[in-house]
Amino acid sequence: YQPLSSSIEYTEVITREHFPLTDDDDDEEQGFSPEEIFTKEEQRSSFKQVISQFLSDSPRVDNNGNFYRVDPKNKKNRIMLRPDQVSKFRHENPIHLQSVLTQPPEERAKLLRPRFGCWSKDKKERARNIFLTADVKFLPHCMELYHGDVLREDKRFHKGSGVLLCCPSCGSNDHVYPQTKSSVSDEKCIPTINGKDCIIVPVGFQYQCMNEQCRIKTTKDGKVTKMKKGKHFSSWMTNVIDMLPSELRLLYGGGGQLYTSSYSHDLADHLLNSHATFAETAKVMKQAFKEKAFLAEMAYLNFVRRETNLSKLQQHAAKEQEDDGDDNDDNEEEDIWPKWKHVPVSKTPMSPLNPRLLIEMFEDAYKKIAPFIRERFLHQIPGSHASGDATFKSAKLSTSQGEGCIYLVLGALGNIVRAWVLPSEHDDYLLPALRKWAVNLKLLPSSKNPKITAFDELQNWCDDNCCRKLKDPSQHPLISIFGLTSCLKKDGFHLIDYCGTNTNQQPEERAQYTRELGQAIRPRCEEDVTLVINYLLDSMRCSTQTEATRLALTPYYSHHIRRRGPPGHVVAPLLEAIRDRYEKKRKSYEEHKGPTPLFKKSSKKVLDNAIVHVRKGCLEYAGSMEENYNVLPQKAVQPSKIAPPPSYTKKGETSKNESQHRLMNILTHERARCRPSLCQALFMLQIFRVNERVSIKHGLTQGGVVEFWKLLALKEKYDEIGQSPPSYLNNKANFPSSVGLEPEAI
C-alpha cells in the first residue's frame, strides 16, 4: 500500500449521467400525460433561471483581480467597484444566495408579482417552477468574492491588485481570463449533485486559459492541434477545488457540502454508515420524494388561489373607478394558471435514486476512504490475547462460487485485527495466512511496552478446536507460529452451548442444566458480587439484602462481575456429578416410562468429551483472573453520588467472534448474491466501525470516517503556515503508515 498522504486523489466532478441507468427503473409516471411531466430539459431550464438571477446581481472579477458590475442599461459597460463596496456586499450577503433561496417558495414567487396589471404567462410558469424546484439547493463557488482574504495568503492566486483562480492544467493564472457569461450558458452544462434529502446544483463563473500549453489538443487520431479559444473551466470543477488552500478545499471539497462526485457529503455519510440494504434506502428516499411532491403541489394550489382572488379584487376595484360603480362581470377575463407538473421517479436530475445508482455511489465513496481504512486495519494489534473463528454463511453470499469461509481474528480488547476469505478453515489455507501475519506483528510495537513488539506481547490464543485432541497440546501449530506460552484455550460459551443443544426440547430444564454447567466452568467472583450488592444498598437502589442479591445477579450488572477459570482438576469432578445426576434421571424415566427426560443417549457422550478437554486444561485461564480481563475507564461521577463498581470485558474469547459473525450476516441478509467488491466494502466498513467503537469504549481514540478528512485538512493547513500542529494531529493512530509492512490478502 502507498503512504496515506499520497493515496488521496480528487477526481473530476461526476454528474449523474456518468452512472448507468438501467431499463428496469420504476416508472410510475405512466399514468400522466406528456404535458403533465416536468421533463429533464424543463428542470435544467428552471435551474438556469435561478442561477442567472443570482449571477447577474453578483459582482464579477476581471483578469486583473478587480471587481465590477455589468451596467443594466448597457451590458457592454462595466461599473468598477471600490473595495468598500465589495466589503459591503460581503457583509450584506454572508451566506450564498441568502436573499434568493432561504425564503419559502411562496415569498420567492411573490417577487414575480407585477405591480400593475395581471400576471403574464411567462411569470406564471416561472412561479410554478419555483414550487417545483423548492427542494433544490444552489451552492455558488465565488471564491474570489467571498474568500478573497484566504486566497490572498497564497501567492499562486495573486493577480494584479487582487486574486484570481488558477487554471487546473497549467497551475497558473497568468493567462486566465474570466468570461462574461456564466457557466450555465447551456442547460446541458449544469451538473446536479444528489443529496440525502435534496438536489444540489453548483453555481460558478467560467474562465478561459490562453496559455500555449493549455491550447494544445490531441485528437483521437493522435493529431496535435491548437485551439483558438483556449481551455475553458468553471469554478465548481473538482480539479479547480483541488488547487485551493486546505481550508477552502475542506469547505468545497471532500469534507464540506460536496463530496467530489455526483453525491453530497450527507448522502455519502448515510450510505457508509447505514445498515439498511440499498433497496430499503431507495424505498425510503422514494417515499420522502412523494411526500415532498404532495406538499409542494398543495402549496402551489394555495398560492394560485390567493393570487387569483387578489387579481379579481384588483379588477373589481379598477372597474368601479372606470364605470362609477357599475359592476359588470360579463367581460372579465378568466385568469388561467399553468397546471402542475409531476417530476418523474427516474431518469431526471430531480428524480429519486434507484438501488443500482446507490450501489455505484457507495462503491465510489468507499474508494476514497479505502486507503485510510486499510492503513488503520493493518496497524491493529491483538495485545496479550487473541481469538479466531470462521463464519460460512456470509461467505456463501459474498464469494463468487458461493463457498468458503471468512476467518476473523479478534484481539484482547475485542477489536478485529485480521480478516481473511479462505476456501476452507483447513490448515493448508489458514496457517500460511497466520505465518504472514506473524511477520508483520514483529514490525509493530506493543500497545503497552514500546520496547517489545506486538509479536512478543501475544501470549494466549482461544479457538473452538483448542487442543485438536492432541496427546501433547504443546505440539499445536499455532504455538510454534506465535510462540505462545500456553496451549490453546476453548471458550466456555461454546462448550456450554454445545452441551445444551445436544439435549431434548425441555426449555426450563435445559436452562437449569446450562446454568449449572456455567457455574461449574465459570464461577462468579464473589468479591465482585459483594461490591455490586454494597453499591445497590448504598445508592438506595435496593432496600434489603435479598433484593440487592437478586438484582446483582441479573444480566444488567453482569459487566461488573468477573468470572473465574478454575483448573481442570477442580472443574472435572463438578461436571461428572452433574452428568451422573442427569444420566440417572434419564435411566429412571426410561425404566418407568415417564415423561421425556432432558438427557439423550448421546448427551452423556458429549459431556464426557467436554470433561476430557477440561482435564487437559483447555478451559482454565492462562494466568490470573485479573490478567484475563480489561478494566473499562469509568465516567466522571458527581461528588454527591456514589461511584459504581468497575466494569470489565473479557479478553480473547470466541463468543465475541460469534457476535461479529452475526453483524456480518446482517450485512448480507436479504441479498441473494453480492459481488465480491461490494461485499469487501461492506465488510471492511463494518470492521472499521467495530474497531472505532472499541477504541472509543476503552478511551484510546475518537475518530471516524468523516473525522479523518477534517484532521487531514487541518494538518495540511498547519504545514502551510509553518506552525507545529497540535499533538492530536500528530497521533500515529490517526495517520498510521504501512511502510515496511507486507500487504496481505484482506
C-alpha positions in Angstrom: 0.0 0.0 0.0 1.1 3.5 -0.7 1.6 6.0 2.2 -1.7 7.7 3.2 -0.6 11.2 2.3 -0.2 10.2 -1.4 -3.2 8.0 -1.7 -5.8 10.7 -1.8 -6.9 11.9 -5.2 -9.6 14.4 -6.2 -11.3 13.4 -9.4 -13.4 15.4 -11.8 -16.9 16.2 -10.9 -19.0 13.2 -12.0 -22.6 14.1 -12.8 -25.5 11.6 -12.7 -25.0 10.9 -16.4 -21.8 9.0 -15.7 -23.7 6.3 -13.8 -25.5 3.8 -15.9 -29.3 4.0 -15.9 -31.0 0.7 -16.3 -34.1 -0.1 -18.3 -35.8 -1.7 -15.3 -36.1 1.6 -13.5 -39.5 2.0 -11.9 -41.6 4.4 -14.0 -44.7 5.2 -12.0 -45.4 8.3 -14.1 -47.1 6.4 -16.9 -50.5 7.5 -15.6 -49.7 11.1 -16.5 -49.9 12.7 -19.9 -46.8 14.1 -21.6 -48.0 17.7 -20.8 -48.1 16.9 -17.1 -44.5 15.7 -16.9 -41.7 18.0 -15.7 -39.1 16.9 -18.2 -35.3 16.9 -17.8 -35.0 19.9 -20.2 -37.6 21.9 -18.2 -35.8 21.1 -14.9 -32.5 22.3 -16.2 -34.1 25.4 -17.7 -35.6 26.3 -14.3 -32.2 25.8 -12.7 -30.7 28.2 -15.2 -33.3 30.9 -14.4 -32.4 30.9 -10.7 -28.6 30.7 -11.4 -28.7 33.6 -13.9 -30.7 35.7 -11.5 -28.1 35.3 -8.8 -25.0 35.7 -11.1 -26.5 38.8 -12.7 -26.7 40.5 -9.3 -23.3 39.3 -8.1 -20.1 41.3 -8.6 -17.7 39.8 -11.1 -13.9 39.7 -11.3 -11.8 40.7 -14.3 -8.4 39.4 -15.4 -6.6 41.9 -13.1 -8.5 40.7 -10.0 -10.7 43.8 -9.8 -14.5 43.6 -9.1 -17.1 45.2 -11.3 -20.8 45.1 -12.1 -22.5 44.9 -15.5 -24.3 48.1 -16.4 -28.0 47.1 -16.6 -28.7 49.8 -19.3 -25.7 48.8 -21.5 -24.3 45.3 -20.8 -21.1 46.2 -22.6 -20.2 48.7 -20.0 -18.6 47.8 -16.7 -19.1 49.6 -13.4 -15.9 49.2 -11.4 -16.5 48.7 -7.6 -14.4 50.1 -4.8 -13.0 47.9 -2.1 -15.6 49.3 0.4 -18.4 48.4 -2.0 -17.2 44.8 -2.3 -16.8 44.6 1.5 -20.4 45.9 1.9 -21.7 43.3 -0.5 -19.8 40.5 1.5 -21.3 41.9 4.8 -24.8 42.0 3.4 -24.6 38.6 1.9 -22.6 36.4 4.3 -24.5 33.3 3.2 -24.6 32.4 -0.5 -28.0 33.0 -2.1 -29.4 34.1 1.2 -31.7 36.6 -0.4 -32.8 34.2 -3.1 -33.2 30.7 -1.7 -33.6 30.8 2.1 -37.1 32.2 1.8 -40.1 29.9 1.4 -41.2 29.3 -2.2 -44.3 31.5 -1.6 -42.2 34.5 -0.7 -39.9 33.9 -3.7 -42.8 33.6 -6.1 -44.4 36.9 -4.7 -41.3 38.7 -6.0 -42.5 38.0 -9.6 -45.9 39.6 -8.9 -46.4 42.6 -11.3 -47.1 46.0 -9.7 -49.8 46.8 -12.2 -51.9 44.5 -14.4 -52.2 40.8 -14.5 -49.7 38.0 -14.4 -48.0 37.3 -17.7 -47.8 33.7 -18.9 -44.0 33.6 -18.6 -44.1 34.8 -15.0 -46.8 32.3 -14.1 -44.6 29.4 -15.4 -41.6 30.8 -13.5 -43.7 31.0 -10.3 -44.8 27.4 -10.8 -41.2 26.3 -11.4 -40.2 27.9 -8.1 -42.5 25.5 -6.3 -41.4 22.5 -8.4 -37.7 23.2 -7.5 -38.3 24.2 -3.9 -36.0 21.5 -2.6 -33.2 22.2 -4.9 -30.2 23.9 -3.2 -27.8 26.0 -5.1 -24.2 26.2 -3.9 -22.2 29.1 -5.5 -18.4 28.8 -6.0 -17.5 32.5 -5.9 -14.1 32.1 -4.3 -12.6 35.4 -5.3 -15.6 37.3 -3.9 -16.3 35.5 -0.6 -12.9 34.0 0.2 -10.5 36.6 -1.3 -8.7 37.0 2.0 -7.9 33.3 2.2 -6.7 33.2 -1.5 -4.5 36.3 -0.9 -2.4 34.3 1.6 -1.4 32.0 -1.3 0.9 33.7 -3.8 -0.3 31.4 -6.6 -3.6 33.2 -6.7 -2.2 36.8 -6.8 -3.2 38.7 -10.0 -2.8 42.4 -10.4 -4.3 44.2 -7.4 -6.5 41.2 -6.4 -6.8 37.5 -6.7 -7.9 35.1 -9.5 -8.4 31.3 -9.7 -5.6 29.3 -11.4 -6.0 27.0 -14.4 -6.1 23.4 -13.3 -4.0 22.3 -16.3 -1.0 24.7 -16.1 -1.4 25.7 -12.5 -1.1 29.4 -13.1 -3.4 32.4 -13.6 -1.1 34.4 -15.8 -3.1 33.7 -18.9 -6.6 33.2 -17.2 -9.4 35.4 -18.4 -12.9 35.4 -16.7 -15.7 35.0 -19.1 -18.6 37.5 -19.2 -21.1 34.6 -19.5 -21.7 32.2 -16.6 -21.1 28.5 -16.5 -24.8 27.8 -17.2 -25.0 29.3 -20.7 -26.1 25.8 -21.8 -28.6 23.8 -19.8 -26.7 20.6 -20.5 -23.7 22.1 -18.7 -25.5 22.3 -15.3 -24.3 19.4 -13.1 -26.6 18.0 -10.4 -25.3 16.5 -7.2 -27.5 14.2 -5.2 -28.0 14.8 -1.5 -29.7 12.7 1.1 -32.8 15.0 1.2 -32.4 17.3 -1.8 -30.6 18.0 -5.1 -27.6 20.4 -5.0 -26.7 22.5 -8.1 -23.2 24.1 -8.0 -23.0 27.6 -9.4 -19.9 29.3 -10.7 -18.3 31.5 -13.4 -16.5 30.3 -16.4 -12.8 31.0 -17.1 -10.6 30.7 -20.2 -6.9 30.0 -20.2 -4.9 31.1 -23.2 -1.6 29.5 -22.2 0.2 27.8 -25.0 0.3 24.6 -23.1 -3.4 24.6 -22.4 -4.3 25.4 -26.1 -2.7 22.2 -27.4 -5.3 19.4 -28.0 -4.6 15.9 -29.1 -7.4 14.3 -31.2 -8.4 10.6 -31.1 -6.4 10.0 -34.2 -3.2 11.2 -32.4 -3.0 14.6 -34.3 -1.9 17.6 -32.3 -4.0 20.7 -32.9 -4.1 24.2 -31.4 -7.3 25.6 -30.0 -8.2 29.2 -30.8 -10.3 29.8 -27.7 -8.0 28.1 -25.2 -9.1 25.8 -22.3 -12.3 26.5 -20.5 -13.0 25.6 -16.9 -15.5 26.5 -14.2 -15.0 27.4 -10.6 -17.1 24.4 -9.3 -15.0 21.8 -11.1 -13.2 19.5 -8.7 -9.8 19.8 -10.2 -10.1 23.5 -9.6 -11.1 22.8 -6.0 -8.1 20.5 -5.6 -5.8 23.5 -6.1 -7.4 25.7 -3.4 -5.9 26.1 0.1 -6.8 23.3 2.5 -9.3 25.5 4.3 -11.4 26.1 1.1 -10.8 22.6 -0.1 -12.4 21.3 3.1 -15.3 23.7 2.5 -15.9 23.0 -1.1 -14.4 19.5 -1.4 -14.4 16.2 0.4 -15.2 17.4 3.9 -17.7 20.1 3.0 -21.0 20.3 1.2 -19.8 18.5 -1.9 -18.1 15.2 -1.9 -16.1 15.5 -5.2 -18.6 13.4 -7.1 -22.2 13.2 -8.0 -23.4 12.9 -4.4 -23.2 15.1 -1.3 -21.4 14.6 1.9 -24.5 13.7 3.9 -25.6 11.1 1.3 -22.1 9.5 1.3 -22.1 9.5 5.1 -25.5 7.9 5.2 -24.6 5.2 2.7 -21.3 4.4 4.5 -22.9 4.2 8.0 -26.3 2.7 7.3 -27.1 -1.0 8.0 -30.1 -0.9 5.7 -30.0 -2.6 2.3 -29.8 -0.3 -0.8 -33.3 -1.4 -1.8 -34.6 -0.3 1.6 -32.7 3.0 1.3 -34.1 3.7 -2.2 -37.6 2.9 -1.0 -37.3 5.4 1.9 -36.0 8.1 -0.4 -38.8 7.5 -2.9 -41.4 7.7 -0.2 -39.9 11.0 1.0 -39.8 12.2 -2.6 -43.6 11.5 -3.0 -44.4 13.3 0.3 -42.4 16.4 -0.7 -44.1 16.4 -4.1 -47.5 16.3 -2.5 -46.7 19.2 -0.1 -45.2 21.3 -3.0 -48.4 20.8 -5.1 -50.6 21.8 -2.2 -48.5 24.9 -1.6 -48.7 25.9 -5.3 -52.5 25.4 -5.4 -52.9 27.6 -2.3 -50.7 30.3 -3.9 -52.7 30.2 -7.2 -56.0 30.5 -5.2 -54.7 33.6 -3.3 -53.3 35.3 -6.4 -56.5 34.6 -8.4 -58.6 36.2 -5.6 -56.3 39.1 -5.4 -56.4 39.7 -9.2 -60.3 39.6 -9.1 -60.3 42.2 -6.3 -58.0 44.4 -8.3 -60.1 44.1 -11.4 -63.3 44.9 -9.5 -61.6 48.0 -8.0 -60.4 49.1 -11.4 -63.9 48.7 -13.0 -65.6 50.5 -10.2 -63.4 53.5 -10.8 -63.9 53.4 -14.6 -67.7 52.7 -14.6 -68.5 54.8 -11.5 -69.7 51.8 -9.5 -71.3 49.8 -12.4 -70.3 46.3 -11.7 -70.3 44.2 -14.8 -68.6 40.8 -14.6 -69.5 39.6 -18.1 -66.3 40.9 -19.7 -63.9 39.6 -17.1 -61.0 37.6 -18.5 -60.5 34.2 -17.0 -57.2 34.0 -15.1 -55.7 30.7 -16.1 -52.6 29.4 -14.4 -50.4 26.7 -15.7 -51.1 23.2 -14.5 -48.9 21.4 -12.0 -46.3 19.1 -13.5 -45.1 15.9 -11.9 -41.4 15.0 -11.6 -40.7 11.5 -12.9 -39.4 8.9 -10.5 -36.5 8.1 -12.7 -34.0 9.4 -15.3 -34.2 13.1 -14.5 -32.0 15.2 -12.2 -34.7 15.7 -9.6 -35.8 12.0 -9.6 -35.1 9.8 -6.5 -32.2 7.4 -6.8 -32.7 3.7 -7.6 -30.8 0.9 -5.8 -28.2 0.4 -8.5 -27.3 4.1 -8.5 -26.9 3.9 -4.7 -24.6 0.9 -5.0 -22.4 2.8 -7.6 -22.2 5.8 -5.3 -21.5 3.7 -2.3 -18.6 2.0 -4.0 -17.3 5.3 -5.3 -17.4 6.8 -1.8 -15.7 3.8 -0.3 -12.8 4.1 -2.8 -12.0 7.5 -1.4 -11.7 6.3 2.2 -10.4 2.7 1.4 -6.7 3.7 1.8 -7.4 5.2 5.2 -9.4 2.1 6.4 -6.7 -0.3 5.1 -4.0 1.7 7.0 -6.0 1.6 10.2 -6.7 -2.1 9.7 -3.1 -3.1 9.0 -2.0 -1.4 12.3 -4.4 -3.3 14.5 -2.6 -5.3 17.2 -4.1 -8.2 19.3 -2.4 -7.5 22.6 -1.9 -10.4 25.0 -4.9 -12.4 23.9 -6.4 -13.3 20.5 -9.3 -15.5 19.4 -10.0 -16.9 15.9 -13.2 -18.3 14.4 -14.7 -18.6 10.9 -18.2 -17.9 9.5 -19.6 -19.7 6.5 -23.0 -18.0 6.0 -21.7 -14.7 4.8 -19.1 -16.3 2.6 -21.8 -18.2 0.7 -23.4 -14.9 -0.3 -20.2 -12.9 -0.9 -17.9 -15.2 -2.8 -18.2 -15.8 -6.5 -18.6 -19.6 -6.1 -20.8 -19.4 -3.0 -18.4 -21.4 -0.8 -15.5 -20.8 1.6 -15.3 -19.0 4.9 -14.4 -15.7 6.4 -11.9 -16.1 9.2 -11.8 -13.3 11.8 -9.1 -12.8 14.5 -10.1 -10.6 17.5 -7.7 -9.0 19.9 -7.8 -8.7 23.7 -10.0 -5.5 23.5 -12.4 -7.1 21.1 -11.1 -5.3 18.1 -10.9 -7.1 14.7 -7.2 -7.4 13.9 -7.4 -9.6 10.8 -9.9 -11.0 8.3 -9.3 -13.5 5.6 -11.6 -15.0 2.9 -10.4 -18.6 2.6 -11.6 -21.6 0.7 -11.9 -23.5 4.0 -10.8 -23.5 7.6 -8.2 -26.2 6.8 -4.6 -25.7 7.9 -3.4 -25.7 4.3 -5.2 -22.3 3.8 -5.2 -20.9 7.3 -1.6 -21.5 8.5 0.1 -19.6 5.6 -2.0 -16.6 6.3 -1.2 -16.7 10.0 2.5 -17.1 9.3 2.4 -14.0 7.0 0.6 -12.0 9.7 3.2 -13.1 12.3 5.9 -11.5 10.2 4.0 -8.2 10.3 3.5 -8.4 14.1 7.2 -8.4 14.5 7.4 -5.0 12.9 4.7 -3.4 15.0 5.3 -2.1 18.6 3.4 -3.3 21.6 0.5 -1.3 22.9 1.8 -1.3 26.5 5.6 -1.6 26.2 7.2 0.1 23.2 10.4 -1.9 23.8 8.8 -5.1 22.7 6.9 -6.0 19.5 3.3 -7.0 19.2 4.5 -10.5 18.3 6.2 -10.8 21.8 3.1 -9.4 23.5 0.8 -12.1 22.1 0.8 -15.0 24.6 -2.6 -16.7 24.5 -5.0 -17.9 21.8 -8.6 -19.0 22.0 -10.1 -21.3 19.4 -13.1 -23.6 19.1 -10.9 -26.5 18.2 -8.5 -25.8 21.2 -6.1 -28.8 21.5 -7.4 -30.6 18.5 -7.4 -33.8 20.6 -3.6 -33.9 20.5 -2.0 -36.0 23.2 0.5 -33.2 23.7 -1.3 -29.9 23.4 2.1 -28.1 23.1 2.5 -29.5 19.6 -0.3 -27.3 18.2 1.0 -25.4 15.1 -0.2 -22.0 16.4 2.1 -22.3 19.4 5.2 -22.6 17.1 4.0 -19.8 14.8 3.3 -17.2 17.5 5.5 -18.6 20.3 2.6 -18.8 22.7 3.3 -19.5 26.4 0.2 -21.7 26.9 -1.8 -24.2 25.0 -4.9 -23.0 23.0 -8.0 -22.4 25.1 -11.6 -23.1 24.4 -14.4 -20.6 25.1 -16.7 -21.7 27.9 -19.7 -20.3 26.0 -19.2 -22.7 23.1 -18.8 -25.7 25.3 -21.9 -24.9 27.3 -23.9 -24.2 24.1 -22.7 -27.4 22.5 -23.7 -29.5 25.6 -27.1 -27.7 25.9 -28.1 -28.2 22.3 -27.5 -32.0 22.5 -30.4 -32.5 24.8 -34.2 -32.9 24.4 -36.5 -30.0 23.9 -37.2 -29.2 27.6 -36.8 -25.4 27.8 -37.0 -24.9 31.6 -34.9 -28.0 32.5 -32.3 -27.1 29.7 -31.9 -23.6 31.1 -31.3 -25.1 34.6 -28.8 -27.5 33.1 -26.8 -24.8 31.2 -26.8 -22.6 34.4 -25.2 -25.5 36.4 -22.6 -26.0 33.7 -21.8 -22.3 33.6 -21.4 -22.0 37.4 -19.1 -25.0 37.4 -16.9 -23.9 34.5 -17.0 -20.2 35.0 -18.0 -19.4 38.7 -18.7 -15.8 39.6 -16.1 -13.8 41.5 -17.6 -13.4 45.0 -15.7 -10.2 45.7 -17.3 -8.5 42.6 -20.7 -9.7 43.6 -20.2 -8.2 47.1 -19.2 -4.9 45.6 -22.3 -4.7 43.4 -24.6 -5.6 46.4 -23.0 -2.9 48.5 -23.3 -0.4 45.7 -27.1 -1.2 45.3 -27.6 -0.8 49.1 -25.5 2.4 49.5 -27.1 4.1 46.5 -30.6 3.3 47.8 -31.4 1.3 44.7 -32.4 -1.6 46.9 -33.7 -1.6 50.5 -33.0 -5.2 51.5 -30.0 -7.6 51.2 -32.2 -10.2 49.4 -33.4 -7.7 46.8 -29.9 -6.4 46.2 -28.5 -10.0 45.8 -31.2 -10.9 43.3 -30.6 -7.7 41.3 -26.9 -8.1 41.3 -27.1 -11.5 39.6 -29.2 -10.2 36.7 -27.6 -9.6 33.2 -27.9 -5.8 33.8 -25.0 -5.9 36.2 -23.1 -8.8 34.6 -20.4 -6.4 33.2 -19.4 -5.5 36.8 -18.9 -9.2 37.8 -15.9 -11.2 36.6 -15.9 -15.0 36.3 -13.1 -17.3 37.3 -11.4 -20.0 35.3 -10.6 -22.8 37.8 -8.1 -25.5 36.8 -9.3 -28.7 35.2 -8.9 -30.9 38.3 -11.3 -28.7 40.2 -14.0 -28.4 37.4 -13.9 -32.0 36.2 -15.5 -33.6 39.4 -18.3 -31.0 39.3 -19.1 -31.8 35.7 -19.1 -35.5 36.5 -21.5 -35.0 39.3 -23.9 -33.1 37.0 -23.5 -35.8 34.3 -24.3 -38.6 36.8 -27.3 -36.9 38.2 -29.0 -36.2 34.8 -28.0 -39.6 33.4 -29.6 -41.2 36.5 -32.8 -39.3 35.7 -32.7 -40.5 32.1 -32.5 -44.1 33.1 -35.2 -43.7 35.7 -37.5 -42.2 33.2 -36.9 -45.0 30.7 -37.5 -47.7 33.2 -40.8 -46.3 34.5 -41.8 -44.9 31.1 -42.2 -41.4 32.5 -42.1 -38.1 30.6 -39.3 -37.3 28.2 -36.1 -36.7 30.1 -33.6 -33.9 29.3 -30.7 -36.2 28.5 -30.5 -38.1 25.3 -28.4 -41.2 24.9 -25.8 -39.0 23.2 -25.8 -36.3 25.8 -23.6 -38.3 28.2 -21.1 -38.8 25.4 -21.0 -35.1 24.6 -20.4 -34.2 28.2 -17.7 -36.9 28.6 -15.9 -35.3 25.7 -16.1 -31.9 27.3 -14.7 -33.4 30.6 -11.7 -34.7 28.6 -10.9 -31.1 27.4 -11.4 -29.8 30.9 -8.9 -32.2 32.4 -6.4 -31.2 29.7 -6.7 -27.6 30.8 -8.4 -26.3 27.6 -10.9 -24.2 29.6 -8.8 -22.9 32.5 -7.4 -19.4 32.5 -3.9 -18.7 31.4 -2.6 -16.7 34.3 -4.7 -15.0 37.0 -8.2 -13.7 36.6 -7.0 -10.1 36.5 -4.8 -10.9 33.5 -7.8 -12.2 31.6 -10.0 -9.1 31.9 -9.9 -5.5 30.7 -10.9 -2.7 33.0 -13.0 -0.1 31.2 -12.5 3.6 32.0 -15.1 4.9 34.4 -17.2 8.0 33.7 -17.0 11.0 35.9 -19.4 11.0 38.8 -20.7 13.9 40.8 -19.3 14.1 44.3 -22.7 13.7 45.9 -23.3 10.4 44.1 -21.7 7.0 44.7 -19.4 5.7 42.0 -20.5 2.3 40.5 -18.2 -0.7 40.7 -15.6 -1.1 37.8 -16.8 -2.5 34.5 -14.9 -5.3 32.8 -14.6 -7.0 29.4 -13.2 -10.5 28.8 -10.0 -10.9 26.8 -9.8 -13.3 23.9 -13.0 -15.5 23.9 -14.6 -16.7 20.7 -18.0 -15.6 21.9 -17.1 -12.1 20.7 -16.3 -13.6 17.3 -19.8 -15.0 17.2 -21.3 -11.5 17.8 -19.2 -10.2 14.9 -20.4 -13.1 12.7 -24.0 -12.1 13.4 -23.3 -8.5 12.3 -21.7 -9.6 9.1 -24.6 -11.9 8.4 -26.9 -9.0 8.8 -25.0 -7.1 6.1 -25.6 -9.8 3.6 -29.2 -10.5 4.8 -31.8 -10.2 2.1 -29.1 -10.0 -0.6 -29.3 -13.0 -2.9 -25.8 -12.6 -4.1 -23.3 -9.7 -3.7 -20.3 -9.2 -6.0 -17.0 -9.6 -4.1 -16.0 -5.9 -4.5 -19.3 -4.8 -2.8 -19.0 -7.3 -0.1 -15.4 -6.3 0.6 -16.5 -2.7 1.0 -19.4 -3.6 3.3 -17.3 -5.9 5.5 -14.3 -3.5 5.7 -16.6 -0.7 6.8 -18.2 -3.0 9.4 -14.7 -3.9 10.7 -13.8 -0.2 10.8 -16.9 0.7 12.8 -16.3 -2.1 15.3 -12.7 -1.1 15.9 -13.7 2.6 16.3 -16.3 1.6 18.9 -13.8 -0.5 20.7 -11.3 2.3 20.7 -13.8 4.9 22.0 -15.1 2.4 24.6 -11.6 1.9 26.0 -10.7 5.6 25.8 -8.0 5.1 23.2 -9.1 7.4 20.3 -12.1 9.3 19.0 -12.3 9.3 15.2 -14.3 8.1 12.3 -14.6 8.1 8.5 -15.6 11.7 8.3 -13.3 12.9 11.0 -10.3 11.7 9.0 -10.9 14.3 6.2 -11.1 17.1 8.7 -7.9 16.1 10.5 -6.0 15.8 7.3 -7.1 19.3 6.1 -6.1 20.8 9.4 -2.8 19.1 9.4 -2.0 20.4 5.9 -3.1 23.9 6.9 -0.6 23.9 9.8 2.1 22.7 7.5 1.3 25.6 5.1 1.7 28.3 7.7 4.8 26.7 9.1 3.5 26.1 12.6 3.8 22.8 14.5 0.3 21.1 14.6 -1.3 20.1 18.0 -0.5 16.7 19.4 -3.7 15.1 18.3 -2.9 15.8 14.7 0.5 14.1 15.1 -1.1 11.0 16.7 0.1 7.9 14.8 -3.2 6.2 15.5 -4.9 8.8 13.2 -2.3 8.8 10.5 -0.5 5.4 10.5 2.0 4.4 7.9 2.2 1.0 6.4 5.8 1.4 5.2 7.7 -1.9 5.8 4.5 -4.0 6.4 3.8 -6.8 4.0 0.4 -6.4 2.3 -1.9 -9.3 3.0 -5.0 -10.5 1.2 -7.9 -8.9 3.0 
